[in-house]
């Protein structure tokens, strides 16, 4: 069974209905380490050796965050800047993360149709996540499409709970022997047949 590290970054987690629905089912799941960055580092002083050790112990890395101004919250960016060091995560001698799997799990207030060339936000979610994709490639990891919960402000409680169940199913899938190449052809992992919601 693959071990999964969820690097969770949300400065207002206590007021997020969507993230509460996603996190609750999976945070104590066997084989999953739920690591709340704002809880561990409220002062932004990141323990780099401890974070590196966590990364080394896991096979799948999930950056779970709201889409803040088309990116991630500042602590997650700080984490990336501090932890993914030259000649450790990337560079000629940087192979510590090689062959690990990485993806984003995001929530966004805007609906999916707003994230396209004809929509208010002009670009797709996947285009906004290009810096993450390039970071993963530089670190020699495998990058998967995001799992995205869109239009969160308008979702009813039952819809949010359904997303929580779908996230759990995704974790189960990633812990198994799924062929990673089979997951790369989708815009969102929400769209793969094994996770389609009725």
PyMOL commands that place a pseudoatom at each C-alpha (Angstrom):
pseudoatom trace, name=CA, resn=UNK, resi=1, chain=A, elem=C, hetatm=0, pos=[0.000, 0.000, 0.000]
pseudoatom trace, name=CA, resn=UNK, resi=2, chain=A, elem=C, hetatm=0, pos=[1.369, 3.392, -0.988]
pseudoatom trace, name=CA, resn=UNK, resi=3, chain=A, elem=C, hetatm=0, pos=[1.832, 5.923, 1.811]
pseudoatom trace, name=CA, resn=UNK, resi=4, chain=A, elem=C, hetatm=0, pos=[0.231, 9.316, 1.183]
pseudoatom trace, name=CA, resn=UNK, resi=5, chain=A, elem=C, hetatm=0, pos=[1.318, 12.658, 2.618]
pseudoatom trace, name=CA, resn=UNK, resi=6, chain=A, elem=C, hetatm=0, pos=[-1.322, 15.401, 2.511]
pseudoatom trace, name=CA, resn=UNK, resi=7, chain=A, elem=C, hetatm=0, pos=[0.299, 18.813, 2.866]
pseudoatom trace, name=CA, resn=UNK, resi=8, chain=A, elem=C, hetatm=0, pos=[-2.717, 20.859, 3.854]
pseudoatom trace, name=CA, resn=UNK, resi=9, chain=A, elem=C, hetatm=0, pos=[-2.590, 24.641, 3.736]
pseudoatom trace, name=CA, resn=UNK, resi=10, chain=A, elem=C, hetatm=0, pos=[-5.611, 26.754, 4.626]
pseudoatom trace, name=CA, resn=UNK, resi=11, chain=A, elem=C, hetatm=0, pos=[-5.310, 29.862, 6.822]
pseudoatom trace, name=CA, resn=UNK, resi=12, chain=A, elem=C, hetatm=0, pos=[-9.063, 29.843, 7.553]
pseudoatom trace, name=CA, resn=UNK, resi=13, chain=A, elem=C, hetatm=0, pos=[-9.736, 26.121, 7.741]
pseudoatom trace, name=CA, resn=UNK, resi=14, chain=A, elem=C, hetatm=0, pos=[-12.215, 26.499, 10.603]
pseudoatom trace, name=CA, resn=UNK, resi=15, chain=A, elem=C, hetatm=0, pos=[-14.562, 28.499, 8.364]
pseudoatom trace, name=CA, resn=UNK, resi=16, chain=A, elem=C, hetatm=0, pos=[-14.278, 26.330, 5.240]
pseudoatom trace, name=CA, resn=UNK, resi=17, chain=A, elem=C, hetatm=0, pos=[-17.277, 24.036, 4.732]
pseudoatom trace, name=CA, resn=UNK, resi=18, chain=A, elem=C, hetatm=0, pos=[-15.736, 22.493, 1.627]
pseudoatom trace, name=CA, resn=UNK, resi=19, chain=A, elem=C, hetatm=0, pos=[-12.389, 21.631, 3.173]
pseudoatom trace, name=CA, resn=UNK, resi=20, chain=A, elem=C, hetatm=0, pos=[-13.983, 20.328, 6.348]
pseudoatom trace, name=CA, resn=UNK, resi=21, chain=A, elem=C, hetatm=0, pos=[-16.066, 17.935, 4.223]
pseudoatom trace, name=CA, resn=UNK, resi=22, chain=A, elem=C, hetatm=0, pos=[-12.949, 16.792, 2.346]
pseudoatom trace, name=CA, resn=UNK, resi=23, chain=A, elem=C, hetatm=0, pos=[-10.609, 16.445, 5.308]
pseudoatom trace, name=CA, resn=UNK, resi=24, chain=A, elem=C, hetatm=0, pos=[-12.861, 14.774, 7.864]
pseudoatom trace, name=CA, resn=UNK, resi=25, chain=A, elem=C, hetatm=0, pos=[-13.145, 11.364, 6.115]
pseudoatom trace, name=CA, resn=UNK, resi=26, chain=A, elem=C, hetatm=0, pos=[-9.441, 11.002, 5.289]
pseudoatom trace, name=CA, resn=UNK, resi=27, chain=A, elem=C, hetatm=0, pos=[-7.378, 12.659, 8.030]
pseudoatom trace, name=CA, resn=UNK, resi=28, chain=A, elem=C, hetatm=0, pos=[-7.155, 9.527, 10.207]
pseudoatom trace, name=CA, resn=UNK, resi=29, chain=A, elem=C, hetatm=0, pos=[-7.102, 6.967, 7.401]
pseudoatom trace, name=CA, resn=UNK, resi=30, chain=A, elem=C, hetatm=0, pos=[-4.482, 4.211, 7.562]
pseudoatom trace, name=CA, resn=UNK, resi=31, chain=A, elem=C, hetatm=0, pos=[-1.491, 4.958, 5.359]
pseudoatom trace, name=CA, resn=UNK, resi=32, chain=A, elem=C, hetatm=0, pos=[-2.318, 8.688, 5.199]
pseudoatom trace, name=CA, resn=UNK, resi=33, chain=A, elem=C, hetatm=0, pos=[-0.386, 11.426, 7.017]
pseudoatom trace, name=CA, resn=UNK, resi=34, chain=A, elem=C, hetatm=0, pos=[-2.478, 14.584, 7.255]
pseudoatom trace, name=CA, resn=UNK, resi=35, chain=A, elem=C, hetatm=0, pos=[-0.050, 17.468, 7.832]
pseudoatom trace, name=CA, resn=UNK, resi=36, chain=A, elem=C, hetatm=0, pos=[-1.708, 20.833, 8.508]
pseudoatom trace, name=CA, resn=UNK, resi=37, chain=A, elem=C, hetatm=0, pos=[0.979, 23.426, 7.726]
pseudoatom trace, name=CA, resn=UNK, resi=38, chain=A, elem=C, hetatm=0, pos=[-0.803, 26.353, 9.399]
pseudoatom trace, name=CA, resn=UNK, resi=39, chain=A, elem=C, hetatm=0, pos=[-1.259, 24.305, 12.561]
pseudoatom trace, name=CA, resn=UNK, resi=40, chain=A, elem=C, hetatm=0, pos=[2.398, 23.263, 12.643]
pseudoatom trace, name=CA, resn=UNK, resi=41, chain=A, elem=C, hetatm=0, pos=[3.934, 26.555, 11.494]
pseudoatom trace, name=CA, resn=UNK, resi=42, chain=A, elem=C, hetatm=0, pos=[1.751, 29.520, 12.528]
pseudoatom trace, name=CA, resn=UNK, resi=43, chain=A, elem=C, hetatm=0, pos=[4.934, 31.617, 12.651]
pseudoatom trace, name=CA, resn=UNK, resi=44, chain=A, elem=C, hetatm=0, pos=[6.044, 30.426, 9.163]
pseudoatom trace, name=CA, resn=UNK, resi=45, chain=A, elem=C, hetatm=0, pos=[9.289, 29.013, 10.669]
pseudoatom trace, name=CA, resn=UNK, resi=46, chain=A, elem=C, hetatm=0, pos=[9.388, 25.729, 8.792]
pseudoatom trace, name=CA, resn=UNK, resi=47, chain=A, elem=C, hetatm=0, pos=[11.410, 22.816, 10.158]
pseudoatom trace, name=CA, resn=UNK, resi=48, chain=A, elem=C, hetatm=0, pos=[13.082, 21.897, 6.880]
pseudoatom trace, name=CA, resn=UNK, resi=49, chain=A, elem=C, hetatm=0, pos=[14.827, 18.667, 8.034]
pseudoatom trace, name=CA, resn=UNK, resi=50, chain=A, elem=C, hetatm=0, pos=[11.552, 17.374, 9.511]
pseudoatom trace, name=CA, resn=UNK, resi=51, chain=A, elem=C, hetatm=0, pos=[9.655, 18.176, 6.307]
pseudoatom trace, name=CA, resn=UNK, resi=52, chain=A, elem=C, hetatm=0, pos=[12.272, 16.427, 4.186]
pseudoatom trace, name=CA, resn=UNK, resi=53, chain=A, elem=C, hetatm=0, pos=[12.018, 13.344, 6.380]
pseudoatom trace, name=CA, resn=UNK, resi=54, chain=A, elem=C, hetatm=0, pos=[8.226, 13.335, 5.957]
pseudoatom trace, name=CA, resn=UNK, resi=55, chain=A, elem=C, hetatm=0, pos=[8.590, 13.534, 2.191]
pseudoatom trace, name=CA, resn=UNK, resi=56, chain=A, elem=C, hetatm=0, pos=[11.068, 10.666, 2.113]
pseudoatom trace, name=CA, resn=UNK, resi=57, chain=A, elem=C, hetatm=0, pos=[8.661, 8.427, 4.046]
pseudoatom trace, name=CA, resn=UNK, resi=58, chain=A, elem=C, hetatm=0, pos=[5.772, 8.780, 1.569]
pseudoatom trace, name=CA, resn=UNK, resi=59, chain=A, elem=C, hetatm=0, pos=[5.063, 7.664, -2.002]
pseudoatom trace, name=CA, resn=UNK, resi=60, chain=A, elem=C, hetatm=0, pos=[2.317, 10.159, -2.922]
pseudoatom trace, name=CA, resn=UNK, resi=61, chain=A, elem=C, hetatm=0, pos=[2.455, 13.868, -2.105]
pseudoatom trace, name=CA, resn=UNK, resi=62, chain=A, elem=C, hetatm=0, pos=[-0.792, 15.882, -2.171]
pseudoatom trace, name=CA, resn=UNK, resi=63, chain=A, elem=C, hetatm=0, pos=[-0.778, 19.673, -2.019]
pseudoatom trace, name=CA, resn=UNK, resi=64, chain=A, elem=C, hetatm=0, pos=[-4.270, 20.327, -0.611]
pseudoatom trace, name=CA, resn=UNK, resi=65, chain=A, elem=C, hetatm=0, pos=[-5.235, 23.999, -0.601]
pseudoatom trace, name=CA, resn=UNK, resi=66, chain=A, elem=C, hetatm=0, pos=[-7.825, 26.550, -1.644]
pseudoatom trace, name=CA, resn=UNK, resi=67, chain=A, elem=C, hetatm=0, pos=[-7.152, 28.395, -4.880]
pseudoatom trace, name=CA, resn=UNK, resi=68, chain=A, elem=C, hetatm=0, pos=[-6.141, 31.795, -3.466]
pseudoatom trace, name=CA, resn=UNK, resi=69, chain=A, elem=C, hetatm=0, pos=[-5.694, 34.440, -6.137]
pseudoatom trace, name=CA, resn=UNK, resi=70, chain=A, elem=C, hetatm=0, pos=[-5.113, 31.689, -8.692]
pseudoatom trace, name=CA, resn=UNK, resi=71, chain=A, elem=C, hetatm=0, pos=[-2.391, 30.045, -6.620]
pseudoatom trace, name=CA, resn=UNK, resi=72, chain=A, elem=C, hetatm=0, pos=[-1.896, 28.625, -3.125]
pseudoatom trace, name=CA, resn=UNK, resi=73, chain=A, elem=C, hetatm=0, pos=[-1.866, 30.265, 0.325]
pseudoatom trace, name=CA, resn=UNK, resi=74, chain=A, elem=C, hetatm=0, pos=[1.448, 31.884, 1.285]
pseudoatom trace, name=CA, resn=UNK, resi=75, chain=A, elem=C, hetatm=0, pos=[2.581, 29.232, 3.759]
pseudoatom trace, name=CA, resn=UNK, resi=76, chain=A, elem=C, hetatm=0, pos=[2.482, 26.554, 1.078]
pseudoatom trace, name=CA, resn=UNK, resi=77, chain=A, elem=C, hetatm=0, pos=[4.631, 28.710, -1.186]
pseudoatom trace, name=CA, resn=UNK, resi=78, chain=A, elem=C, hetatm=0, pos=[6.996, 29.279, 1.747]
pseudoatom trace, name=CA, resn=UNK, resi=79, chain=A, elem=C, hetatm=0, pos=[7.108, 25.522, 2.277]
pseudoatom trace, name=CA, resn=UNK, resi=80, chain=A, elem=C, hetatm=0, pos=[8.060, 24.957, -1.362]
pseudoatom trace, name=CA, resn=UNK, resi=81, chain=A, elem=C, hetatm=0, pos=[10.698, 27.699, -1.280]
pseudoatom trace, name=CA, resn=UNK, resi=82, chain=A, elem=C, hetatm=0, pos=[12.324, 26.328, 1.883]
pseudoatom trace, name=CA, resn=UNK, resi=83, chain=A, elem=C, hetatm=0, pos=[11.974, 22.550, 1.603]
pseudoatom trace, name=CA, resn=UNK, resi=84, chain=A, elem=C, hetatm=0, pos=[12.559, 21.813, -2.083]
pseudoatom trace, name=CA, resn=UNK, resi=85, chain=A, elem=C, hetatm=0, pos=[16.254, 22.617, -1.955]
pseudoatom trace, name=CA, resn=UNK, resi=86, chain=A, elem=C, hetatm=0, pos=[18.771, 22.503, -4.780]
pseudoatom trace, name=CA, resn=UNK, resi=87, chain=A, elem=C, hetatm=0, pos=[20.722, 19.237, -4.923]
pseudoatom trace, name=CA, resn=UNK, resi=88, chain=A, elem=C, hetatm=0, pos=[18.141, 17.613, -2.666]
pseudoatom trace, name=CA, resn=UNK, resi=89, chain=A, elem=C, hetatm=0, pos=[14.825, 17.926, -4.525]
pseudoatom trace, name=CA, resn=UNK, resi=90, chain=A, elem=C, hetatm=0, pos=[16.290, 19.011, -7.881]
pseudoatom trace, name=CA, resn=UNK, resi=91, chain=A, elem=C, hetatm=0, pos=[19.621, 19.778, -9.535]
pseudoatom trace, name=CA, resn=UNK, resi=92, chain=A, elem=C, hetatm=0, pos=[22.449, 17.412, -10.523]
pseudoatom trace, name=CA, resn=UNK, resi=93, chain=A, elem=C, hetatm=0, pos=[22.368, 15.560, -7.190]
pseudoatom trace, name=CA, resn=UNK, resi=94, chain=A, elem=C, hetatm=0, pos=[18.738, 16.265, -6.323]
pseudoatom trace, name=CA, resn=UNK, resi=95, chain=A, elem=C, hetatm=0, pos=[16.922, 12.946, -6.584]
pseudoatom trace, name=CA, resn=UNK, resi=96, chain=A, elem=C, hetatm=0, pos=[15.287, 12.607, -3.138]
pseudoatom trace, name=CA, resn=UNK, resi=97, chain=A, elem=C, hetatm=0, pos=[11.776, 12.824, -4.610]
pseudoatom trace, name=CA, resn=UNK, resi=98, chain=A, elem=C, hetatm=0, pos=[12.366, 10.972, -7.870]
pseudoatom trace, name=CA, resn=UNK, resi=99, chain=A, elem=C, hetatm=0, pos=[9.447, 8.775, -9.018]
pseudoatom trace, name=CA, resn=UNK, resi=100, chain=A, elem=C, hetatm=0, pos=[7.072, 9.921, -6.277]
pseudoatom trace, name=CA, resn=UNK, resi=101, chain=A, elem=C, hetatm=0, pos=[3.544, 10.904, -7.344]
pseudoatom trace, name=CA, resn=UNK, resi=102, chain=A, elem=C, hetatm=0, pos=[2.294, 14.443, -6.788]
pseudoatom trace, name=CA, resn=UNK, resi=103, chain=A, elem=C, hetatm=0, pos=[-0.995, 16.269, -7.296]
pseudoatom trace, name=CA, resn=UNK, resi=104, chain=A, elem=C, hetatm=0, pos=[-3.059, 19.220, -6.101]
pseudoatom trace, name=CA, resn=UNK, resi=105, chain=A, elem=C, hetatm=0, pos=[-6.384, 18.929, -4.312]
pseudoatom trace, name=CA, resn=UNK, resi=106, chain=A, elem=C, hetatm=0, pos=[-8.034, 22.324, -4.520]
pseudoatom trace, name=CA, resn=UNK, resi=107, chain=A, elem=C, hetatm=0, pos=[-11.213, 24.145, -3.603]
pseudoatom trace, name=CA, resn=UNK, resi=108, chain=A, elem=C, hetatm=0, pos=[-12.436, 27.241, -5.407]
pseudoatom trace, name=CA, resn=UNK, resi=109, chain=A, elem=C, hetatm=0, pos=[-15.395, 29.547, -4.975]
pseudoatom trace, name=CA, resn=UNK, resi=110, chain=A, elem=C, hetatm=0, pos=[-15.729, 30.000, -8.737]
pseudoatom trace, name=CA, resn=UNK, resi=111, chain=A, elem=C, hetatm=0, pos=[-17.477, 27.363, -10.807]
pseudoatom trace, name=CA, resn=UNK, resi=112, chain=A, elem=C, hetatm=0, pos=[-15.660, 25.269, -13.391]
pseudoatom trace, name=CA, resn=UNK, resi=113, chain=A, elem=C, hetatm=0, pos=[-17.140, 27.151, -16.357]
pseudoatom trace, name=CA, resn=UNK, resi=114, chain=A, elem=C, hetatm=0, pos=[-15.483, 30.394, -15.184]
pseudoatom trace, name=CA, resn=UNK, resi=115, chain=A, elem=C, hetatm=0, pos=[-12.045, 28.837, -15.676]
pseudoatom trace, name=CA, resn=UNK, resi=116, chain=A, elem=C, hetatm=0, pos=[-11.668, 28.806, -19.449]
pseudoatom trace, name=CA, resn=UNK, resi=117, chain=A, elem=C, hetatm=0, pos=[-10.850, 31.164, -22.311]
pseudoatom trace, name=CA, resn=UNK, resi=118, chain=A, elem=C, hetatm=0, pos=[-14.505, 32.280, -22.496]
pseudoatom trace, name=CA, resn=UNK, resi=119, chain=A, elem=C, hetatm=0, pos=[-14.932, 32.553, -18.733]
pseudoatom trace, name=CA, resn=UNK, resi=120, chain=A, elem=C, hetatm=0, pos=[-14.298, 35.371, -16.286]
pseudoatom trace, name=CA, resn=UNK, resi=121, chain=A, elem=C, hetatm=0, pos=[-10.938, 33.917, -15.228]
pseudoatom trace, name=CA, resn=UNK, resi=122, chain=A, elem=C, hetatm=0, pos=[-9.671, 33.451, -18.806]
pseudoatom trace, name=CA, resn=UNK, resi=123, chain=A, elem=C, hetatm=0, pos=[-7.517, 30.415, -18.035]
pseudoatom trace, name=CA, resn=UNK, resi=124, chain=A, elem=C, hetatm=0, pos=[-8.247, 26.862, -16.922]
pseudoatom trace, name=CA, resn=UNK, resi=125, chain=A, elem=C, hetatm=0, pos=[-7.479, 25.581, -13.444]
pseudoatom trace, name=CA, resn=UNK, resi=126, chain=A, elem=C, hetatm=0, pos=[-4.794, 23.379, -15.011]
pseudoatom trace, name=CA, resn=UNK, resi=127, chain=A, elem=C, hetatm=0, pos=[-3.127, 26.437, -16.540]
pseudoatom trace, name=CA, resn=UNK, resi=128, chain=A, elem=C, hetatm=0, pos=[-3.087, 28.199, -13.165]
pseudoatom trace, name=CA, resn=UNK, resi=129, chain=A, elem=C, hetatm=0, pos=[-1.418, 25.088, -11.703]
pseudoatom trace, name=CA, resn=UNK, resi=130, chain=A, elem=C, hetatm=0, pos=[1.453, 25.123, -14.233]
pseudoatom trace, name=CA, resn=UNK, resi=131, chain=A, elem=C, hetatm=0, pos=[4.010, 26.352, -11.633]
pseudoatom trace, name=CA, resn=UNK, resi=132, chain=A, elem=C, hetatm=0, pos=[3.187, 23.271, -9.529]
pseudoatom trace, name=CA, resn=UNK, resi=133, chain=A, elem=C, hetatm=0, pos=[3.443, 21.039, -12.588]
pseudoatom trace, name=CA, resn=UNK, resi=134, chain=A, elem=C, hetatm=0, pos=[6.846, 22.443, -13.517]
pseudoatom trace, name=CA, resn=UNK, resi=135, chain=A, elem=C, hetatm=0, pos=[8.052, 22.122, -9.912]
pseudoatom trace, name=CA, resn=UNK, resi=136, chain=A, elem=C, hetatm=0, pos=[7.066, 18.451, -9.922]
pseudoatom trace, name=CA, resn=UNK, resi=137, chain=A, elem=C, hetatm=0, pos=[8.829, 17.844, -13.235]
pseudoatom trace, name=CA, resn=UNK, resi=138, chain=A, elem=C, hetatm=0, pos=[11.969, 19.583, -11.989]
pseudoatom trace, name=CA, resn=UNK, resi=139, chain=A, elem=C, hetatm=0, pos=[11.925, 17.295, -8.944]
pseudoatom trace, name=CA, resn=UNK, resi=140, chain=A, elem=C, hetatm=0, pos=[11.544, 14.224, -11.210]
pseudoatom trace, name=CA, resn=UNK, resi=141, chain=A, elem=C, hetatm=0, pos=[8.165, 13.280, -9.802]
pseudoatom trace, name=CA, resn=UNK, resi=142, chain=A, elem=C, hetatm=0, pos=[5.034, 12.220, -11.686]
pseudoatom trace, name=CA, resn=UNK, resi=143, chain=A, elem=C, hetatm=0, pos=[2.374, 14.967, -11.848]
pseudoatom trace, name=CA, resn=UNK, resi=144, chain=A, elem=C, hetatm=0, pos=[-1.318, 14.084, -11.907]
pseudoatom trace, name=CA, resn=UNK, resi=145, chain=A, elem=C, hetatm=0, pos=[-4.290, 16.308, -12.775]
pseudoatom trace, name=CA, resn=UNK, resi=146, chain=A, elem=C, hetatm=0, pos=[-5.931, 18.003, -9.796]
pseudoatom trace, name=CA, resn=UNK, resi=147, chain=A, elem=C, hetatm=0, pos=[-8.901, 16.878, -7.801]
pseudoatom trace, name=CA, resn=UNK, resi=148, chain=A, elem=C, hetatm=0, pos=[-10.995, 20.063, -7.687]
pseudoatom trace, name=CA, resn=UNK, resi=149, chain=A, elem=C, hetatm=0, pos=[-14.105, 21.097, -5.809]
pseudoatom trace, name=CA, resn=UNK, resi=150, chain=A, elem=C, hetatm=0, pos=[-15.451, 24.099, -7.711]
pseudoatom trace, name=CA, resn=UNK, resi=151, chain=A, elem=C, hetatm=0, pos=[-18.235, 26.571, -6.946]
pseudoatom trace, name=CA, resn=UNK, resi=152, chain=A, elem=C, hetatm=0, pos=[-17.939, 25.834, -3.228]
pseudoatom trace, name=CA, resn=UNK, resi=153, chain=A, elem=C, hetatm=0, pos=[-20.134, 28.746, -2.104]
pseudoatom trace, name=CA, resn=UNK, resi=154, chain=A, elem=C, hetatm=0, pos=[-23.159, 27.290, -3.863]
pseudoatom trace, name=CA, resn=UNK, resi=155, chain=A, elem=C, hetatm=0, pos=[-22.719, 23.627, -2.967]
pseudoatom trace, name=CA, resn=UNK, resi=156, chain=A, elem=C, hetatm=0, pos=[-25.252, 22.082, -0.609]
pseudoatom trace, name=CA, resn=UNK, resi=157, chain=A, elem=C, hetatm=0, pos=[-24.105, 20.068, 2.392]
pseudoatom trace, name=CA, resn=UNK, resi=158, chain=A, elem=C, hetatm=0, pos=[-24.967, 16.751, 0.734]
pseudoatom trace, name=CA, resn=UNK, resi=159, chain=A, elem=C, hetatm=0, pos=[-22.919, 17.719, -2.341]
pseudoatom trace, name=CA, resn=UNK, resi=160, chain=A, elem=C, hetatm=0, pos=[-19.952, 18.547, -0.102]
pseudoatom trace, name=CA, resn=UNK, resi=161, chain=A, elem=C, hetatm=0, pos=[-20.313, 15.225, 1.709]
pseudoatom trace, name=CA, resn=UNK, resi=162, chain=A, elem=C, hetatm=0, pos=[-20.354, 13.494, -1.657]
pseudoatom trace, name=CA, resn=UNK, resi=163, chain=A, elem=C, hetatm=0, pos=[-17.067, 15.206, -2.530]
pseudoatom trace, name=CA, resn=UNK, resi=164, chain=A, elem=C, hetatm=0, pos=[-15.690, 13.915, 0.774]
pseudoatom trace, name=CA, resn=UNK, resi=165, chain=A, elem=C, hetatm=0, pos=[-16.633, 10.376, -0.228]
pseudoatom trace, name=CA, resn=UNK, resi=166, chain=A, elem=C, hetatm=0, pos=[-15.108, 10.917, -3.656]
pseudoatom trace, name=CA, resn=UNK, resi=167, chain=A, elem=C, hetatm=0, pos=[-11.858, 12.182, -2.118]
pseudoatom trace, name=CA, resn=UNK, resi=168, chain=A, elem=C, hetatm=0, pos=[-11.751, 9.057, 0.057]
pseudoatom trace, name=CA, resn=UNK, resi=169, chain=A, elem=C, hetatm=0, pos=[-12.218, 6.929, -3.072]
pseudoatom trace, name=CA, resn=UNK, resi=170, chain=A, elem=C, hetatm=0, pos=[-9.349, 8.803, -4.732]
pseudoatom trace, name=CA, resn=UNK, resi=171, chain=A, elem=C, hetatm=0, pos=[-7.096, 8.120, -1.736]
pseudoatom trace, name=CA, resn=UNK, resi=172, chain=A, elem=C, hetatm=0, pos=[-8.020, 4.427, -1.928]
pseudoatom trace, name=CA, resn=UNK, resi=173, chain=A, elem=C, hetatm=0, pos=[-7.200, 4.421, -5.637]
pseudoatom trace, name=CA, resn=UNK, resi=174, chain=A, elem=C, hetatm=0, pos=[-3.824, 6.121, -5.121]
pseudoatom trace, name=CA, resn=UNK, resi=175, chain=A, elem=C, hetatm=0, pos=[-2.907, 3.700, -2.335]
pseudoatom trace, name=CA, resn=UNK, resi=176, chain=A, elem=C, hetatm=0, pos=[-3.454, 0.770, -4.676]
pseudoatom trace, name=CA, resn=UNK, resi=177, chain=A, elem=C, hetatm=0, pos=[-1.720, -0.310, -7.857]
pseudoatom trace, name=CA, resn=UNK, resi=178, chain=A, elem=C, hetatm=0, pos=[-3.451, 2.083, -10.244]
pseudoatom trace, name=CA, resn=UNK, resi=179, chain=A, elem=C, hetatm=0, pos=[-1.603, 2.770, -13.516]
pseudoatom trace, name=CA, resn=UNK, resi=180, chain=A, elem=C, hetatm=0, pos=[-0.585, 6.419, -13.215]
pseudoatom trace, name=CA, resn=UNK, resi=181, chain=A, elem=C, hetatm=0, pos=[-0.601, 6.929, -17.000]
pseudoatom trace, name=CA, resn=UNK, resi=182, chain=A, elem=C, hetatm=0, pos=[-4.302, 6.030, -17.018]
pseudoatom trace, name=CA, resn=UNK, resi=183, chain=A, elem=C, hetatm=0, pos=[-5.031, 9.072, -14.819]
pseudoatom trace, name=CA, resn=UNK, resi=184, chain=A, elem=C, hetatm=0, pos=[-3.125, 11.674, -16.824]
pseudoatom trace, name=CA, resn=UNK, resi=185, chain=A, elem=C, hetatm=0, pos=[-5.584, 12.161, -19.674]
pseudoatom trace, name=CA, resn=UNK, resi=186, chain=A, elem=C, hetatm=0, pos=[-8.237, 13.952, -17.623]
pseudoatom trace, name=CA, resn=UNK, resi=187, chain=A, elem=C, hetatm=0, pos=[-8.573, 17.642, -16.782]
pseudoatom trace, name=CA, resn=UNK, resi=188, chain=A, elem=C, hetatm=0, pos=[-9.620, 16.777, -13.213]
pseudoatom trace, name=CA, resn=UNK, resi=189, chain=A, elem=C, hetatm=0, pos=[-9.273, 13.483, -11.375]
pseudoatom trace, name=CA, resn=UNK, resi=190, chain=A, elem=C, hetatm=0, pos=[-12.956, 13.987, -10.475]
pseudoatom trace, name=CA, resn=UNK, resi=191, chain=A, elem=C, hetatm=0, pos=[-13.659, 12.942, -14.075]
pseudoatom trace, name=CA, resn=UNK, resi=192, chain=A, elem=C, hetatm=0, pos=[-12.092, 9.476, -14.032]
pseudoatom trace, name=CA, resn=UNK, resi=193, chain=A, elem=C, hetatm=0, pos=[-14.707, 6.717, -14.287]
pseudoatom trace, name=CA, resn=UNK, resi=194, chain=A, elem=C, hetatm=0, pos=[-13.839, 5.215, -10.900]
pseudoatom trace, name=CA, resn=UNK, resi=195, chain=A, elem=C, hetatm=0, pos=[-14.719, 8.523, -9.201]
pseudoatom trace, name=CA, resn=UNK, resi=196, chain=A, elem=C, hetatm=0, pos=[-17.635, 9.839, -11.237]
pseudoatom trace, name=CA, resn=UNK, resi=197, chain=A, elem=C, hetatm=0, pos=[-20.425, 11.053, -8.996]
pseudoatom trace, name=CA, resn=UNK, resi=198, chain=A, elem=C, hetatm=0, pos=[-24.017, 10.142, -9.916]
for i in range(1, 198): cmd.bond("trace and resi %d" % i, "trace and resi %d" % (i + 1))
show_as sticks, trace
zoom trace
